[in-house]
Amino acid sequence: MASANLRDELSCSICLHIYKDPVTLKCGHNFCLACIDSVLDAQEGSGVYNCPQCRAKFKKRSALKKNITLCNIVESFQTTHPGQEETGISCTYCIHSPIPAAKCCLLCEAFLCLNHVKVHTKSTEHILKEPAIFLQKRKCLIHKKVLEYYCMDDATCVCVYCSVGEHWRHQVVKLEEAAEVKRDELRHVLHKLRIKKEETENKIWKLQELKREEQKKTDDEKERVTTLFQDIKRQLEDLETRIMEVISRQEEQVLLPLREQIQELEIKKDMLSSDTWEIEELCRMTDPVTVLEESDIIDFNDGEETNKESSEGYVIDCGDPEEGLISEMLDRNVSIITCLIKRIDMQKAKEILLDVISAASNIYVSHDLKTASIGRIMQNRRIGPKRFGGYQVLSTVSFSSGQHFWDVEASKSGGWVVGVCYPSIARIGEKSYIGYNKRSWGLYSRHNSHQYTVIHNKNEITLPRNVCCDRLRVYLDFESGQISFYELCERQRHIHTFCTAFTEPLFAVFSIFRNFIKILD
């Protein structure tokens, strides 16, 4: 068992035989010189070399250094274990104590140990070969002679009598020569198989990389949907809290006057009960003088007037003064939540680039058309009908249908506007500013204000939410007529949603007064 393990350690991982002229690569693995040369030759045109065992990569072909120590170990092993580990065949003549066979005689059909090889006849008829179990296959079935030749025409092994007999007109070569030719063919096939194996491994590697990328996209999408629904749940909880507060206030406004009127009527009820008891007592009296005297004291109109007064004064207002407010809150927030749910189906907008033709001369646009900033020097740009007079630039693409979103990076300290606009927006003057007309909608962050302002048609709303991060997302649902803004902090947070009906294609529009705005990939 120990010798078997040692033989495994001394075997080339390419040809699976004992090392022949073992050499070492930079990674430390050993191979037969001929085997590794063949592999490196196959990798010559790929521009990179790989170790067949550990797949380590080398930019240059490794200088193959002979492993002298390993050579000595292999030589010592082959001397002490001649053929034993290859076949496990014992000497035919060593009956009492089996000794591993070193050779076999094809003529004698016997296995020989080292001692018997020395005394075996050296006649040419006695052909010594490496030990092989199927000796009968090495002899001609017809002439019972050793197979020494190979007929190339019939592709069969033949003996000397066959070569001058039925195969005498055929191309016959020595068995070793034919075997060497066959080995060359097999090496050629092996070379092709190794190339195909390497190509298959590369395809597997690329597919695994693609799988990892797709898995990452899927994980990111799952995280996005989780964040989205957490945001929806939070907004629903906030909406529930606000509506319950409104209902509680409404309840107090309705029930308080009802409680006061009930208390007042309870007092009047007690007074009426008292009067009723007194009159019932008078009715039971038999003395007419007492009845007449006592009845003069009682005001018979009191109860009637009281009842009349109660009937007229008992007005219960069960109206719902804040019902309109609740409906408005529900409608508005349900609209926003519906917009949030639609974000699941939204796709990231096709690549958005900045349109230099529309850029104002004081706007500097980067070479990749992704970043806009205030330039210290006015750009030498020709004035045209599409160019803004100052501080603004459009996107190169427009949107006339579907749901889309794009991400931007802007300074926390403010001095910028992001939004959308129609292509018919004015290009010069106040009417060209984002939100100062009916043709644009924008989110402002003024310098050092730390708060957002949304604006459309000159109607500005300063939002209570403070600026938290420098990454924003703009969502557009063209059919629903909604444009929404979100912060991309640790979790996506809703800033504001415009609701309208779009009548023209929409461009992304950017305005910069300080710092920069960058469109993110």
C-alpha positions as CSV (number, residue, x, y, z in Angstrom):
1,M,0.0,0.0,0.0
2,A,2.9,2.4,0.9
3,S,4.5,1.7,-2.5
4,A,1.2,2.3,-4.3
5,N,0.9,5.7,-2.6
6,L,4.4,6.5,-3.5
7,R,3.8,5.6,-7.1
8,D,0.8,8.0,-7.2
9,E,3.0,10.8,-5.9
10,L,5.6,9.9,-8.6
11,S,3.0,9.9,-11.5
12,C,2.5,12.8,-13.9
13,S,-1.0,14.3,-13.7
14,I,-1.1,14.6,-17.5
15,C,0.0,11.2,-18.8
16,L,-0.7,9.4,-15.5
17,H,2.6,7.4,-15.9
18,I,5.8,7.6,-13.8
19,Y,7.6,10.9,-14.4
20,K,10.0,11.0,-17.4
21,D,12.5,13.9,-17.2
22,P,10.3,15.7,-14.5
23,V,10.4,19.5,-14.6
24,T,8.8,22.1,-12.2
25,L,6.6,25.1,-12.9
26,K,6.6,28.3,-10.9
27,C,3.6,27.2,-8.9
28,G,5.6,24.1,-7.7
29,H,3.8,21.3,-9.6
30,N,5.8,18.7,-11.5
31,F,5.2,17.2,-15.0
32,C,7.0,15.1,-17.6
33,L,9.0,17.4,-19.8
34,A,7.3,16.2,-23.0
35,C,3.8,16.4,-21.4
36,I,4.1,20.0,-20.2
37,D,5.8,21.1,-23.4
38,S,2.8,19.8,-25.3
39,V,0.3,21.7,-23.0
40,L,2.2,25.0,-23.2
41,D,2.5,24.7,-27.0
42,A,-1.3,24.4,-27.1
43,Q,-1.6,27.6,-25.0
44,E,0.8,29.5,-27.1
45,G,-1.7,31.7,-29.0
46,S,-4.0,32.4,-26.0
47,G,-1.7,35.1,-24.5
48,V,-1.8,33.4,-21.1
49,Y,-0.4,30.1,-19.7
50,N,-2.1,27.9,-17.1
51,C,-0.8,25.1,-14.8
52,P,-2.9,22.0,-15.8
53,Q,-3.2,21.0,-12.2
54,C,-3.9,24.1,-10.1
55,R,-5.0,26.5,-13.1
56,A,-2.4,29.1,-11.9
57,K,-2.0,31.7,-14.7
58,F,1.4,33.0,-16.1
59,K,1.8,35.9,-18.5
60,K,5.0,34.4,-19.9
61,R,5.9,30.8,-20.7
62,S,7.5,29.3,-17.7
63,A,11.2,28.4,-17.9
64,L,11.1,24.6,-17.2
65,K,13.7,23.5,-14.7
66,K,14.6,19.9,-14.3
67,N,13.7,18.6,-10.8
68,I,16.9,16.6,-10.1
69,T,15.7,15.4,-6.7
70,L,12.5,14.0,-8.2
71,C,14.5,12.4,-11.0
72,N,16.6,10.5,-8.4
73,I,13.6,9.4,-6.5
74,V,11.9,8.1,-9.7
75,E,15.0,6.2,-10.7
76,S,15.4,4.7,-7.3
77,F,11.7,3.7,-7.2
78,Q,11.9,2.1,-10.7
79,T,15.0,0.1,-9.7
80,T,13.4,-1.3,-6.5
81,H,9.9,-1.8,-8.0
82,P,10.4,-2.9,-11.6
83,G,6.9,-3.4,-13.0
84,Q,5.4,-4.4,-9.6
85,E,3.1,-1.5,-9.2
86,E,2.2,-1.5,-12.9
87,T,0.9,-5.1,-13.1
88,G,1.2,-6.9,-9.7
89,I,2.4,-10.0,-11.7
90,S,4.7,-12.5,-10.0
91,C,7.6,-14.5,-11.5
92,T,6.5,-17.8,-13.1
93,Y,9.5,-19.8,-11.7
94,C,9.6,-18.4,-8.2
95,I,7.0,-20.8,-6.8
96,H,7.8,-20.9,-3.1
97,S,8.0,-17.1,-2.5
98,P,6.3,-14.9,-5.2
99,I,8.6,-12.2,-6.5
100,P,7.4,-9.4,-8.8
101,A,8.0,-10.0,-12.4
102,A,10.4,-7.6,-14.2
103,K,10.0,-9.0,-17.8
104,C,7.9,-11.5,-19.7
105,C,9.2,-13.7,-22.5
106,L,6.7,-13.8,-25.4
107,L,8.1,-17.1,-26.8
108,C,8.1,-18.9,-23.5
109,E,5.0,-17.3,-22.3
110,A,6.5,-16.8,-18.9
111,F,7.0,-14.0,-16.4
112,L,10.6,-13.5,-15.1
113,C,12.0,-11.8,-12.1
114,L,15.3,-10.0,-12.2
115,N,17.3,-13.1,-11.3
116,H,15.5,-15.3,-13.9
117,V,16.0,-12.5,-16.6
118,K,19.7,-12.8,-16.1
119,V,19.8,-16.5,-16.7
120,H,17.2,-16.5,-19.5
121,T,18.4,-17.3,-23.0
122,K,19.4,-14.2,-25.1
123,S,18.3,-15.8,-28.4
124,T,16.5,-13.4,-30.7
125,E,13.5,-15.7,-30.7
126,H,13.0,-15.0,-27.0
127,I,11.5,-11.6,-27.0
128,L,11.5,-9.9,-23.6
129,K,8.9,-7.3,-22.9
130,E,7.4,-5.5,-20.0
131,P,5.1,-7.8,-18.0
132,A,1.6,-8.2,-19.6
133,I,-1.2,-10.4,-18.4
134,F,-2.6,-11.4,-21.8
135,L,0.4,-13.1,-23.3
136,Q,-1.8,-15.2,-25.6
137,K,-2.7,-12.0,-27.4
138,R,0.9,-11.4,-28.3
139,K,1.0,-14.5,-30.5
140,C,-0.4,-15.2,-33.9
141,L,-3.5,-17.5,-33.7
142,I,-2.6,-19.2,-36.9
143,H,1.2,-19.7,-36.8
144,K,1.6,-19.5,-33.0
145,K,4.5,-17.1,-33.5
146,V,5.1,-13.8,-31.7
147,L,3.4,-10.8,-33.2
148,E,6.3,-8.6,-34.4
149,Y,4.7,-6.6,-37.3
150,Y,1.7,-4.5,-38.1
151,C,-0.1,-4.5,-41.4
152,M,-1.1,-0.9,-42.2
153,D,-3.5,-2.0,-45.0
154,D,-5.5,-4.4,-42.8
155,A,-4.8,-2.5,-39.5
156,T,-3.8,-5.7,-37.7
157,C,-0.8,-7.2,-35.9
158,V,0.9,-10.1,-37.8
159,C,3.8,-12.5,-37.2
160,V,6.8,-13.0,-39.5
161,Y,5.0,-15.8,-41.4
162,C,1.9,-13.6,-42.0
163,S,4.1,-10.8,-43.3
164,V,5.5,-13.1,-46.1
165,G,2.2,-14.9,-46.5
166,E,-1.2,-13.4,-47.0
167,H,0.1,-9.9,-46.2
168,W,3.2,-10.0,-48.4
169,R,1.9,-7.3,-50.8
170,H,0.7,-5.0,-47.9
171,Q,2.6,-2.3,-46.2
172,V,4.0,-4.0,-43.1
173,V,6.1,-2.2,-40.5
174,K,7.6,-3.1,-37.2
175,L,5.2,-3.2,-34.3
176,E,7.0,-0.5,-32.4
177,E,7.1,1.8,-35.4
178,A,3.3,1.4,-35.9
179,A,2.8,1.9,-32.2
180,E,4.8,5.1,-32.3
181,V,2.7,6.4,-35.3
182,K,-0.4,5.5,-33.3
183,R,1.0,7.3,-30.3
184,D,1.5,10.4,-32.4
185,E,-2.1,10.3,-33.6
186,L,-3.3,9.8,-30.0
187,R,-1.1,12.7,-28.8
188,H,-2.7,14.9,-31.6
189,V,-6.2,13.8,-30.5
190,L,-5.2,14.3,-26.8
191,H,-4.0,17.8,-27.7
192,K,-7.3,18.6,-29.3
193,L,-9.2,17.2,-26.4
194,R,-7.2,19.3,-23.9
195,I,-7.9,22.4,-26.0
196,K,-11.6,21.5,-26.0
197,K,-11.5,20.8,-22.3
198,E,-9.9,24.2,-21.7
199,E,-12.4,25.9,-23.9
200,T,-15.2,24.2,-22.0
201,E,-13.7,25.2,-18.7
202,N,-13.5,28.8,-19.9
203,K,-17.1,28.7,-20.9
204,I,-18.1,27.2,-17.5
205,W,-16.1,30.0,-15.8
206,K,-17.8,32.7,-18.0
207,L,-21.2,31.2,-17.3
208,Q,-20.5,31.1,-13.6
209,E,-19.5,34.7,-13.7
210,L,-22.7,35.5,-15.6
211,K,-24.6,33.5,-13.0
212,R,-23.0,35.5,-10.2
213,E,-23.8,38.8,-11.9
214,E,-27.4,37.7,-12.5
215,Q,-27.7,36.5,-8.9
216,K,-26.4,39.9,-7.7
217,K,-28.9,41.7,-9.9
218,T,-31.7,39.5,-8.5
219,D,-30.5,40.1,-4.9
220,D,-30.4,43.9,-5.6
221,E,-33.9,43.7,-7.1
222,K,-35.2,41.8,-4.1
223,E,-33.6,44.4,-1.8
224,R,-35.2,47.2,-3.9
225,V,-38.7,45.6,-3.6
226,T,-38.2,45.0,0.1
227,T,-37.2,48.6,0.6
228,L,-40.1,49.7,-1.6
229,F,-42.7,47.8,0.5
230,Q,-41.2,48.9,3.7
231,D,-41.6,52.5,2.5
232,I,-45.2,51.8,1.5
233,K,-45.9,50.2,4.9
234,R,-44.4,53.2,6.7
235,Q,-46.5,55.6,4.6
236,L,-49.6,53.6,5.2
237,E,-48.9,53.6,9.0
238,D,-48.4,57.4,8.9
239,L,-51.6,57.8,6.9
240,E,-53.5,55.6,9.4
241,T,-52.2,57.7,12.3
242,R,-53.1,61.0,10.7
243,I,-56.6,59.9,9.7
244,M,-57.3,58.4,13.2
245,E,-56.2,61.7,14.7
246,V,-58.7,63.5,12.5
247,I,-61.5,61.1,13.3
248,S,-60.7,61.5,17.0
249,R,-60.9,65.3,16.8
250,Q,-64.2,65.0,14.8
251,E,-65.5,62.6,17.4
252,E,-64.8,65.1,20.2
253,Q,-66.5,67.9,18.2
254,V,-69.6,65.9,17.7
255,L,-70.0,64.2,21.1
256,L,-69.2,67.1,23.3
257,P,-72.4,69.1,22.4
258,L,-74.4,65.9,22.5
259,R,-73.2,65.2,26.1
260,E,-74.1,68.8,27.1
261,Q,-77.6,68.6,25.7
262,I,-78.2,65.2,27.3
263,Q,-77.1,66.6,30.7
264,E,-79.5,69.6,30.3
265,L,-82.4,67.3,29.3
266,E,-81.7,65.1,32.3
267,I,-82.1,68.1,34.6
268,K,-85.4,69.1,32.9
269,K,-86.5,65.5,33.2
270,D,-86.0,65.6,37.0
271,M,-88.0,68.9,37.2
272,L,-90.8,67.4,35.3
273,S,-90.8,64.3,37.5
274,S,-91.1,66.5,40.5
275,D,-94.0,68.5,39.1
276,T,-95.7,65.3,38.0
277,W,-95.5,63.9,41.5
278,E,-97.0,67.1,43.1
279,I,-100.0,67.1,40.6
280,E,-100.6,63.4,41.2
281,E,-100.8,64.2,45.0
282,L,-103.3,67.0,44.4
283,C,-105.4,64.6,42.3
284,R,-105.6,62.1,45.1
285,M,-106.7,64.8,47.7
286,T,-110.4,64.8,48.7
287,D,-110.5,68.2,50.3
288,P,-111.6,70.7,47.5
289,V,-110.3,73.7,49.4
290,T,-106.8,72.3,49.6
291,V,-106.9,71.2,45.9
292,L,-107.9,74.7,44.8
293,E,-105.4,76.5,47.0
294,E,-102.4,74.3,46.2
295,S,-103.2,74.2,42.5
296,D,-103.0,78.0,42.3
297,I,-99.4,77.8,43.4
298,I,-98.5,75.5,40.4
299,D,-97.8,77.1,37.0
300,F,-99.7,74.8,34.6
301,N,-98.0,76.5,31.6
302,D,-94.5,75.8,32.9
303,G,-94.4,72.2,31.7
304,E,-95.9,73.0,28.3
305,E,-93.5,75.9,27.7
306,T,-90.6,73.9,28.9
307,N,-91.5,71.1,26.6
308,K,-91.9,73.5,23.7
309,E,-88.6,75.1,24.6
310,S,-86.9,71.8,24.8
311,S,-88.5,70.7,21.5
312,E,-87.3,73.8,19.8
313,G,-83.9,74.0,21.5
314,Y,-83.0,70.3,21.1
315,V,-81.2,70.6,17.8
316,I,-78.5,67.9,17.3
317,D,-75.9,68.6,14.6
318,C,-74.6,65.3,13.5
319,G,-72.9,66.7,10.5
320,D,-69.4,65.6,9.5
321,P,-67.3,68.8,9.3
322,E,-64.1,67.0,8.5
323,E,-65.4,64.3,6.2
324,G,-64.1,66.2,3.2
325,L,-60.7,66.5,4.8
326,I,-60.5,62.7,5.4
327,S,-61.6,61.9,1.9
328,E,-59.0,64.3,0.5
329,M,-56.2,62.7,2.6
330,L,-57.3,59.2,1.6
331,D,-57.5,60.1,-2.1
332,R,-54.1,62.0,-2.1
333,N,-52.2,59.3,-0.2
334,V,-53.8,56.4,-2.0
335,S,-52.7,58.1,-5.2
336,I,-49.1,58.3,-3.9
337,I,-49.2,54.7,-2.7
338,T,-50.5,53.6,-6.1
339,C,-47.6,55.4,-7.7
340,L,-45.2,53.6,-5.3
341,I,-46.6,50.2,-6.2
342,K,-46.2,51.0,-9.9
343,R,-42.5,51.5,-9.3
344,I,-42.2,47.7,-9.2
345,D,-42.8,47.6,-13.0
346,M,-40.7,50.6,-13.8
347,Q,-37.5,50.2,-15.8
348,K,-34.4,52.3,-15.5
349,A,-34.4,54.8,-18.3
350,K,-32.3,54.3,-21.3
351,E,-28.9,55.9,-20.9
352,I,-29.4,59.6,-20.2
353,L,-26.8,62.0,-21.5
354,L,-26.6,65.8,-21.3
355,D,-27.4,67.6,-24.5
356,V,-24.6,70.1,-25.2
357,I,-26.8,71.8,-27.8
358,S,-29.2,72.9,-25.1
359,A,-26.6,73.7,-22.4
360,A,-26.2,77.3,-21.4
361,S,-22.8,78.9,-22.1
362,N,-22.0,79.1,-18.3
363,I,-22.6,75.3,-17.9
364,Y,-19.6,73.0,-18.3
365,V,-20.5,69.5,-19.6
366,S,-18.0,66.7,-19.0
367,H,-16.6,64.6,-21.9
368,D,-18.8,61.6,-21.0
369,L,-21.9,63.9,-21.0
370,K,-22.8,62.8,-17.5
371,T,-21.7,65.7,-15.3
372,A,-22.8,69.4,-15.4
373,S,-21.1,72.1,-13.4
374,I,-20.7,75.9,-13.3
375,G,-17.8,76.8,-15.5
376,R,-15.4,79.6,-14.5
377,I,-15.1,80.6,-18.1
378,M,-18.0,81.0,-20.5
379,Q,-18.1,78.3,-23.1
380,N,-17.8,79.4,-26.7
381,R,-21.1,78.0,-27.9
382,R,-23.2,79.3,-30.7
383,I,-26.5,80.8,-29.7
384,G,-29.5,78.9,-31.1
385,P,-33.2,78.3,-30.5
386,K,-32.5,75.2,-28.4
387,R,-29.9,76.8,-26.1
388,F,-30.8,78.0,-22.6
389,G,-29.8,81.5,-21.6
390,G,-28.3,80.4,-18.3
391,Y,-27.7,77.7,-15.8
392,Q,-29.8,74.9,-17.4
393,V,-29.3,71.8,-19.7
394,L,-31.6,69.1,-21.1
395,S,-31.2,65.4,-21.6
396,T,-30.6,64.0,-25.1
397,V,-33.5,61.6,-24.8
398,S,-37.2,62.3,-24.2
399,F,-40.1,60.1,-22.9
400,S,-43.5,59.9,-24.4
401,S,-44.8,56.7,-22.7
402,G,-44.1,54.1,-20.0
403,Q,-42.5,54.3,-16.6
404,H,-38.9,55.2,-16.2
405,F,-36.4,56.4,-13.5
406,W,-32.9,57.9,-13.4
407,D,-30.5,58.6,-10.6
408,V,-28.4,61.7,-10.0
409,E,-25.8,62.9,-7.5
410,A,-26.0,66.5,-6.2
411,S,-24.4,68.5,-3.5
412,K,-26.1,68.4,0.0
413,S,-25.4,72.1,0.4
414,G,-27.8,72.9,-2.5
415,G,-27.7,75.2,-5.4
416,W,-29.4,72.9,-8.0
417,V,-32.7,71.9,-9.6
418,V,-33.8,68.5,-11.1
419,G,-37.0,67.9,-12.9
420,V,-38.7,67.4,-16.3
421,C,-40.0,69.7,-18.9
422,Y,-41.7,69.9,-22.3
423,P,-39.5,70.6,-25.4
424,S,-41.7,73.8,-25.9
425,I,-40.3,75.4,-22.8
426,A,-38.9,78.9,-23.3
427,R,-35.1,79.1,-23.5
428,I,-34.5,82.7,-22.4
429,G,-35.9,84.8,-19.5
430,E,-37.8,83.9,-16.3
431,K,-40.3,81.7,-18.2
432,S,-37.4,79.4,-19.1
433,Y,-36.6,78.6,-15.4
434,I,-37.7,75.2,-14.2
435,G,-41.0,75.4,-12.4
436,Y,-41.7,79.0,-13.3
437,N,-44.1,78.0,-16.1
438,K,-46.7,75.4,-16.9
439,R,-44.2,73.4,-19.0
440,S,-41.9,72.2,-16.2
441,W,-41.8,70.5,-12.8
442,G,-38.8,70.8,-10.5
443,L,-37.3,69.9,-7.2
444,Y,-35.1,72.7,-5.8
445,S,-32.4,72.6,-3.2
446,R,-31.3,76.2,-2.5
447,H,-27.8,76.9,-1.3
448,N,-27.4,76.1,2.5
449,S,-31.2,75.9,3.0
450,H,-31.1,72.2,4.0
451,Q,-34.7,71.9,2.8
452,Y,-36.4,70.9,-0.5
453,T,-38.7,73.1,-2.5
454,V,-41.0,71.8,-5.2
455,I,-42.3,74.2,-7.9
456,H,-44.6,74.2,-10.9
457,N,-46.2,77.2,-12.6
458,K,-44.6,79.5,-10.0
459,N,-46.3,77.7,-7.1
460,E,-43.6,76.9,-4.6
461,I,-44.0,74.4,-1.7
462,T,-41.2,74.2,0.9
463,L,-41.2,70.7,2.2
464,P,-40.6,69.9,5.9
465,R,-38.1,67.1,5.1
466,N,-34.5,68.1,5.5
467,V,-31.8,67.2,2.9
468,C,-30.3,64.0,4.1
469,C,-28.1,62.7,1.3
470,D,-26.6,63.6,-2.1
471,R,-28.2,60.8,-4.2
472,L,-31.7,61.3,-5.7
473,R,-34.0,59.3,-7.9
474,V,-36.5,60.7,-10.4
475,Y,-39.5,58.5,-11.3
476,L,-41.7,59.2,-14.3
477,D,-45.0,57.5,-15.0
478,F,-46.1,59.1,-18.3
479,E,-49.6,57.5,-18.6
480,S,-50.5,58.2,-15.0
481,G,-49.2,61.7,-15.2
482,Q,-46.9,61.4,-12.2
483,I,-43.4,62.7,-11.5
484,S,-41.9,61.6,-8.2
485,F,-38.6,62.4,-6.3
486,Y,-36.9,60.2,-3.8
487,E,-33.8,60.2,-1.7
488,L,-31.5,57.2,-2.0
489,C,-30.2,57.1,1.6
490,E,-29.9,53.9,3.6
491,R,-33.4,53.3,2.4
492,Q,-35.3,55.0,-0.4
493,R,-37.4,57.9,1.0
494,H,-40.3,59.7,-0.8
495,I,-39.9,63.5,-1.2
496,H,-42.8,64.6,-3.3
497,T,-45.1,63.6,-6.2
498,F,-46.6,65.8,-8.9
499,C,-49.8,64.6,-10.5
500,T,-51.0,66.0,-13.8
501,A,-51.8,65.0,-17.4
502,F,-48.8,65.2,-19.7
503,T,-49.5,66.6,-23.2
504,E,-46.0,66.5,-24.7
505,P,-42.9,64.3,-24.6
506,L,-40.8,65.0,-21.5
507,F,-37.1,65.7,-21.2
508,A,-35.0,65.4,-18.0
509,V,-33.8,68.9,-17.1
510,F,-31.1,70.1,-14.8
511,S,-30.1,73.5,-13.4
512,I,-26.9,74.3,-11.5
513,F,-26.1,77.4,-9.5
514,R,-23.3,76.0,-7.4
515,N,-21.2,72.8,-7.4
516,F,-22.4,70.1,-9.8
517,I,-25.0,67.5,-10.8
518,K,-23.9,64.1,-12.0
519,I,-26.1,61.5,-13.8
520,L,-25.4,58.1,-12.3
521,D,-25.1,54.8,-14.2
